[in-house]
Amino acid sequence: MRTYDWIVIGAGITGACLAYELGKQGFKVLLLEKDTSPDNATVYSYGGLAYWSGTDELTRTLGQEGIELHRNLSEELEGETEFREVDLVLTINRQDDPEMVSQNYNHFAITPELLSVNDACALEPLLNPNAIAGVLKLPHGHIHPQKTTNAYLQAFERKGGTIICEQVTDFLRQGDDVIGVKTEHNQYHSINTIVCAGGLSRSLLQQAGINVSNFFTHSQLIVTPPLDLELGTIVMPAVQQRFMLEAKAKELEGTSAWNPPYDEPTRIILDPGAVQFRDGSLCLGQISAIAPNPEAKLNPFAAEAQIRQQVSNILPLLEDVPGTCHSCLVAFNNQAIALLGNLANIKGVYLFSGFTSTLVFAPVLARRFADWLVGKEDKIIEQLQSVIKN
């Protein structure tokens, strides 16, 4: 029987970067992923790197580290991440006051430039001038999330890491300690197990009697094939309802809503936006819904119609482009920028999930966490550990 130093559950961007960093430090690591063809939040991510959005010393430090890491990541991993630096255009609704909207961004590490309608349309010609009162322009980073994840996975394997496609069904216990995991057909032993299963992390931990303030939204968006038209910026609304929706989840914490058999309160918002990847394909969306059942089914046809209607109001040429509506779970939490650390005073089980800015923060925190494990002092990791234990 082989015993690993670490089992990492989930091969999205969080699990992939963490497994790589652990392997880089010389740990014996097993990465378990339930799907041979991923269908998760990483696959359907916009790929944006909002390194400008730090609001305090912690998030500003991690934002700067994150963009520097991504600038050099393709070379380090010897794999293509499609990193680029691109303008982010935050559209201001016609009925809103541009100056007042702009003031909401004054506390970020980089404050945006307020552009008039004419200047906005000169920067992004696909915008509908009749639908906006102006835009906020910010420097932004962008990657292809799944290609970045694949690059991490390949680099992890080159360092001796093991990847197996099996779904974890439970934890192995020795008394109160976790000593590995069970899958449908196998058992795998480890000194430490870390859950990086995104929106499924909560239900997996619940099976083991561990409750965490790690929540999720059901996200829906349209993915298109490569198109001839060219979107020169990333377009998102300046007032994003998703963050307000996530804050409402706090109201349900401590109720039966987030626990089996699940209540079914569903709250739905739509933030119309669009991003184009290097091959010409687009992501359009997105709808976010709070439905505590991770298996809840949302109507893809209604979602597609709503997304097309609102996105085409801002970007009219995108109304009838071919595309398919997809859904995934997006993890978040109401405690910190991430939930990272040992859980519920149970030896051997950790959580790495619920990021506020996953693509920026997760690679940096994975690196810091792995360094911390081998003895490097890190006050940020210690701070996040203390949050998860409170």
C-alpha positions as CSV (number, residue, x, y, z in Angstrom):
1,M,0.0,0.0,0.0
2,R,1.4,3.4,-1.0
3,T,0.9,6.3,1.2
4,Y,1.0,9.8,-0.2
5,D,2.1,13.0,1.6
6,W,-0.9,14.8,0.1
7,I,-4.1,13.8,-1.7
8,V,-5.6,16.8,-3.6
9,I,-9.3,16.4,-4.5
10,G,-10.3,18.3,-7.7
11,A,-8.3,19.1,-10.8
12,G,-9.7,22.5,-11.6
13,I,-7.4,25.5,-11.5
14,T,-7.2,25.4,-7.7
15,G,-6.3,21.7,-7.4
16,A,-4.0,21.8,-10.3
17,C,-1.9,24.7,-9.1
18,L,-1.8,23.4,-5.6
19,A,-0.8,19.9,-6.7
20,Y,2.0,21.4,-8.8
21,E,3.3,23.5,-6.0
22,L,3.3,20.7,-3.5
23,G,5.0,18.4,-6.0
24,K,7.6,21.2,-6.6
25,Q,8.5,21.0,-2.9
26,G,9.2,17.3,-3.1
27,F,6.0,15.9,-1.6
28,K,4.4,12.7,-2.9
29,V,1.1,13.9,-4.3
30,L,-2.0,12.2,-5.7
31,L,-4.5,14.4,-7.6
32,L,-8.0,12.9,-7.9
33,E,-10.5,14.2,-10.4
34,K,-14.0,12.9,-10.9
35,D,-14.3,13.8,-14.6
36,T,-12.2,12.6,-17.5
37,S,-13.5,15.6,-19.5
38,P,-13.8,18.5,-17.0
39,D,-17.1,20.4,-16.9
40,N,-16.4,22.8,-14.0
41,A,-16.0,26.5,-13.2
42,T,-12.5,26.5,-14.6
43,V,-13.8,25.4,-18.1
44,Y,-16.4,28.1,-18.1
45,S,-14.4,30.9,-16.5
46,Y,-14.0,34.2,-18.3
47,G,-10.3,34.0,-17.5
48,G,-10.0,37.5,-16.2
49,L,-7.2,38.6,-13.9
50,A,-8.5,41.5,-11.8
51,Y,-5.1,42.2,-10.2
52,W,-6.2,45.9,-9.8
53,S,-9.0,45.1,-7.4
54,G,-7.1,44.9,-4.1
55,T,-8.7,47.0,-1.3
56,D,-6.2,46.4,1.5
57,E,-2.6,45.5,2.1
58,L,-3.4,41.8,1.8
59,T,-5.3,41.8,-1.4
60,R,-3.1,44.4,-3.0
61,T,0.0,42.3,-2.2
62,L,-1.6,39.2,-3.6
63,G,-2.9,41.0,-6.7
64,Q,0.6,42.2,-7.6
65,E,2.1,38.8,-6.9
66,G,-0.6,37.2,-9.0
67,I,-0.1,39.3,-12.1
68,E,3.7,38.9,-11.9
69,L,3.3,35.1,-11.6
70,H,1.0,34.9,-14.6
71,R,3.4,37.0,-16.7
72,N,6.0,34.3,-16.3
73,L,3.8,31.2,-15.9
74,S,3.9,29.9,-19.4
75,E,7.7,29.8,-19.3
76,E,7.8,28.2,-15.9
77,L,5.3,25.5,-16.7
78,E,6.5,25.0,-20.3
79,G,2.9,25.2,-21.4
80,E,0.7,27.8,-23.1
81,T,-1.6,29.8,-20.8
82,E,-2.5,32.4,-23.4
83,F,-1.7,35.2,-21.0
84,R,-2.2,38.7,-22.3
85,E,-2.8,42.2,-20.9
86,V,-6.0,43.7,-22.1
87,D,-8.3,46.6,-21.3
88,L,-11.3,45.9,-19.1
89,V,-14.3,48.0,-20.0
90,L,-17.0,48.4,-17.3
91,T,-20.2,49.6,-18.8
92,I,-22.3,52.2,-17.0
93,N,-26.1,51.9,-17.5
94,R,-27.7,54.7,-19.4
95,Q,-29.8,55.7,-16.3
96,D,-26.8,55.8,-13.9
97,D,-24.6,58.8,-13.0
98,P,-21.1,58.0,-14.3
99,E,-19.3,60.1,-11.7
100,M,-21.2,58.3,-8.8
101,V,-20.5,54.9,-10.3
102,S,-16.8,55.8,-10.7
103,Q,-16.6,56.8,-7.0
104,N,-17.4,53.2,-6.1
105,Y,-14.0,52.2,-7.5
106,N,-11.9,54.8,-5.6
107,H,-10.8,52.3,-2.9
108,F,-9.2,49.8,-5.3
109,A,-5.4,49.5,-5.9
110,I,-5.8,50.9,-9.4
111,T,-8.6,53.4,-10.0
112,P,-10.3,53.3,-13.4
113,E,-10.4,56.0,-16.0
114,L,-13.8,57.3,-16.7
115,L,-14.5,57.5,-20.5
116,S,-17.3,59.3,-22.3
117,V,-19.6,57.4,-24.6
118,N,-17.7,58.5,-27.7
119,D,-14.3,57.6,-26.2
120,A,-15.7,54.3,-25.0
121,C,-17.0,53.4,-28.5
122,A,-13.7,54.4,-30.0
123,L,-11.9,52.0,-27.7
124,E,-14.5,49.2,-28.2
125,P,-16.4,49.7,-31.5
126,L,-18.9,46.9,-30.8
127,L,-20.5,48.8,-27.9
128,N,-24.0,50.2,-28.3
129,P,-23.7,54.0,-27.6
130,N,-27.4,54.2,-26.9
131,A,-27.2,51.7,-24.0
132,I,-24.4,53.3,-21.9
133,A,-23.7,56.5,-20.1
134,G,-19.9,55.9,-20.3
135,V,-17.5,53.2,-19.2
136,L,-14.7,52.7,-16.7
137,K,-11.5,51.6,-18.2
138,L,-9.0,49.4,-16.2
139,P,-5.8,47.5,-17.0
140,H,-6.6,43.8,-16.8
141,G,-5.0,40.4,-17.3
142,H,-6.4,37.5,-19.2
143,I,-5.6,33.8,-19.5
144,H,-7.2,30.7,-21.0
145,P,-8.2,29.0,-17.7
146,Q,-8.4,25.4,-19.0
147,K,-5.1,25.7,-21.0
148,T,-3.5,27.1,-17.9
149,T,-4.9,24.3,-15.8
150,N,-3.6,21.7,-18.3
151,A,-0.2,23.3,-18.2
152,Y,-0.2,23.0,-14.4
153,L,-1.2,19.3,-14.7
154,Q,1.4,18.4,-17.2
155,A,4.1,20.2,-15.1
156,F,2.8,18.4,-12.0
157,E,3.2,15.0,-13.7
158,R,6.7,15.9,-14.9
159,K,7.6,16.4,-11.2
160,G,6.5,12.9,-10.4
161,G,2.9,13.6,-9.4
162,T,0.1,11.1,-10.0
163,I,-3.3,12.0,-11.5
164,I,-6.2,9.5,-11.3
165,C,-9.8,10.0,-12.6
166,E,-12.0,8.7,-9.8
167,Q,-14.7,10.4,-7.8
168,V,-14.1,10.7,-4.1
169,T,-17.0,9.4,-2.1
170,D,-15.8,9.6,1.5
171,F,-12.8,10.0,3.8
172,L,-10.8,7.2,5.4
173,R,-10.8,7.6,9.2
174,Q,-8.6,6.4,12.0
175,G,-10.4,7.6,15.1
176,D,-11.1,11.3,14.5
177,D,-8.2,11.6,12.0
178,V,-8.5,11.5,8.2
179,I,-5.9,9.1,6.7
180,G,-7.0,9.1,3.1
181,V,-10.1,8.8,0.8
182,K,-12.5,6.3,-0.6
183,T,-13.6,6.2,-4.2
184,E,-16.2,3.8,-5.7
185,H,-13.6,1.1,-6.3
186,N,-10.5,2.0,-4.4
187,Q,-9.0,3.4,-1.2
188,Y,-6.0,5.8,-1.2
189,H,-4.0,6.6,1.9
190,S,-2.3,9.9,2.7
191,I,-0.9,11.9,5.6
192,N,-2.9,14.9,4.5
193,T,-5.9,15.4,2.2
194,I,-6.9,18.8,0.8
195,V,-10.3,19.5,-0.8
196,C,-10.2,21.7,-3.9
197,A,-13.5,20.6,-5.3
198,G,-15.0,24.1,-5.9
199,G,-18.7,24.2,-5.5
200,L,-18.8,20.5,-4.6
201,S,-16.5,21.0,-1.6
202,R,-19.3,21.8,0.8
203,S,-21.3,18.6,0.0
204,L,-18.2,16.4,0.1
205,L,-17.3,17.7,3.5
206,Q,-20.8,17.4,4.8
207,Q,-20.7,13.7,4.1
208,A,-17.9,13.5,6.6
209,G,-19.8,15.6,9.1
210,I,-17.7,18.7,8.5
211,N,-19.6,21.9,8.0
212,V,-17.8,24.9,6.5
213,S,-18.9,28.4,5.4
214,N,-18.1,27.5,1.8
215,F,-21.0,28.2,-0.5
216,F,-21.7,28.2,-4.3
217,T,-23.7,29.8,-7.0
218,H,-25.1,28.1,-10.1
219,S,-23.5,30.0,-13.0
220,Q,-24.9,29.9,-16.5
221,L,-23.2,31.4,-19.6
222,I,-23.0,31.0,-23.4
223,V,-19.9,29.6,-25.1
224,T,-19.5,30.3,-28.8
225,P,-17.3,28.7,-31.5
226,P,-14.6,30.8,-33.0
227,L,-16.1,33.9,-34.7
228,D,-14.9,36.3,-37.3
229,L,-15.9,39.4,-35.4
230,E,-13.3,40.9,-33.0
231,L,-14.0,42.1,-29.4
232,G,-11.0,44.3,-28.5
233,T,-11.6,44.5,-24.8
234,I,-13.3,42.5,-22.0
235,V,-16.7,44.0,-21.3
236,M,-18.5,43.7,-18.0
237,P,-21.0,45.9,-16.1
238,A,-19.6,48.5,-13.7
239,V,-22.3,47.6,-11.1
240,Q,-22.0,43.8,-10.7
241,Q,-24.9,42.1,-8.9
242,R,-23.1,38.8,-8.4
243,F,-21.2,40.2,-5.3
244,M,-24.5,41.4,-3.8
245,L,-26.0,38.0,-4.5
246,E,-23.2,36.2,-2.7
247,A,-23.6,38.5,0.3
248,K,-27.2,37.3,0.6
249,A,-26.0,33.8,1.1
250,K,-25.0,34.9,4.6
251,E,-28.7,35.2,5.4
252,L,-29.1,31.5,4.8
253,E,-26.2,30.3,6.9
254,G,-27.2,28.5,10.0
255,T,-30.6,27.6,8.4
256,S,-31.5,24.3,6.9
257,A,-31.3,25.8,3.4
258,W,-27.7,24.7,2.8
259,N,-28.1,21.2,4.2
260,P,-29.7,18.0,2.8
261,P,-32.5,17.5,1.9
262,Y,-32.2,21.2,1.0
263,D,-34.7,24.0,0.9
264,E,-35.1,25.5,-2.6
265,P,-34.8,29.2,-2.3
266,T,-33.5,30.4,-5.6
267,R,-32.3,33.9,-6.2
268,I,-31.2,34.8,-9.7
269,I,-29.3,37.7,-11.2
270,L,-27.7,38.5,-14.6
271,D,-24.5,40.5,-15.1
272,P,-24.2,41.0,-18.9
273,G,-20.6,40.7,-20.2
274,A,-18.4,39.2,-22.9
275,V,-14.8,38.1,-23.4
276,Q,-13.1,36.7,-26.4
277,F,-10.3,34.1,-26.4
278,R,-7.3,33.9,-28.7
279,D,-9.1,31.4,-31.1
280,G,-12.0,33.8,-31.6
281,S,-14.5,32.0,-29.3
282,L,-16.5,34.0,-26.8
283,C,-18.0,33.6,-23.4
284,L,-21.3,35.6,-22.9
285,G,-23.1,35.9,-19.6
286,Q,-23.4,35.4,-16.9
287,I,-26.4,34.3,-14.8
288,S,-25.7,33.5,-11.1
289,A,-28.3,31.8,-8.9
290,I,-28.4,30.7,-5.3
291,A,-29.9,27.2,-5.2
292,P,-28.4,25.3,-2.2
293,N,-28.9,21.9,-3.9
294,P,-25.7,21.3,-5.9
295,E,-27.7,19.1,-8.2
296,A,-30.4,21.7,-8.9
297,K,-31.3,22.0,-12.6
298,L,-31.8,25.5,-14.0
299,N,-33.5,26.0,-17.4
300,P,-30.8,26.5,-20.0
301,F,-33.2,27.7,-22.7
302,A,-34.6,30.5,-20.5
303,A,-31.0,31.4,-19.4
304,E,-29.7,31.6,-23.0
305,A,-32.6,33.9,-24.0
306,Q,-32.0,36.2,-21.1
307,I,-28.3,36.3,-21.6
308,R,-28.6,37.1,-25.3
309,Q,-31.2,39.8,-24.7
310,Q,-29.1,41.7,-22.2
311,V,-25.7,41.2,-23.8
312,S,-27.1,42.3,-27.2
313,N,-28.3,45.5,-25.6
314,I,-24.7,46.4,-24.8
315,L,-23.1,44.6,-27.8
316,P,-25.7,44.3,-30.6
317,L,-23.6,42.2,-33.0
318,L,-23.6,39.4,-30.5
319,E,-27.3,38.8,-30.4
320,D,-27.5,36.0,-32.9
321,V,-24.0,34.5,-32.8
322,P,-24.0,30.7,-32.5
323,G,-23.4,29.3,-29.0
324,T,-24.5,26.9,-26.3
325,C,-25.6,27.6,-22.8
326,H,-23.6,25.8,-20.1
327,S,-23.8,25.8,-16.3
328,C,-21.3,25.1,-13.4
329,L,-20.9,25.7,-9.7
330,V,-18.8,28.7,-8.5
331,A,-17.5,28.5,-4.9
332,F,-17.3,31.5,-2.6
333,N,-17.3,32.3,1.1
334,N,-18.2,35.1,3.4
335,Q,-15.2,35.0,5.7
336,A,-12.1,35.8,3.8
337,I,-10.4,36.0,0.4
338,A,-10.2,32.2,0.6
339,L,-10.8,29.3,2.9
340,L,-7.3,27.7,3.4
341,G,-6.3,25.5,6.2
342,N,-7.0,22.6,8.5
343,L,-10.7,21.9,9.1
344,A,-12.7,21.4,12.3
345,N,-9.7,20.4,14.4
346,I,-9.6,17.1,12.5
347,K,-6.1,16.1,11.7
348,G,-5.3,15.4,8.1
349,V,-8.0,17.2,6.2
350,Y,-7.7,20.7,4.7
351,L,-9.7,23.0,2.5
352,F,-8.5,25.2,-0.4
353,S,-11.6,26.9,-1.9
354,G,-14.0,29.9,-1.9
355,F,-11.7,32.4,-3.5
356,T,-12.9,36.0,-4.2
357,S,-10.6,36.2,-7.2
358,T,-9.6,32.6,-8.0
359,L,-7.4,33.0,-11.0
360,V,-5.3,35.8,-9.4
361,F,-5.2,34.5,-5.8
362,A,-5.2,30.7,-6.0
363,P,-1.8,30.3,-7.8
364,V,-0.1,32.7,-5.5
365,L,-1.6,31.2,-2.3
366,A,-0.8,27.7,-3.6
367,R,2.8,28.7,-3.9
368,R,2.8,30.4,-0.5
369,F,1.1,27.4,1.2
370,A,3.6,24.9,-0.2
371,D,6.5,27.1,0.8
372,W,5.0,27.5,4.3
373,L,4.7,23.7,4.7
374,V,8.4,23.3,4.3
375,G,9.2,25.9,6.9
376,K,9.0,29.3,5.2
377,E,7.4,31.9,7.5
378,D,4.2,33.4,5.9
379,K,1.9,35.7,7.8
380,I,-0.7,35.6,5.0
381,I,-1.1,31.9,5.2
382,E,-1.2,32.0,9.0
383,Q,-3.8,34.7,8.8
384,L,-6.0,32.6,6.5
385,Q,-5.5,29.5,8.6
386,S,-6.7,31.4,11.7
387,V,-9.8,32.5,9.8
388,I,-10.9,29.0,8.9
389,K,-10.4,27.8,12.5
390,N,-12.5,30.5,14.0
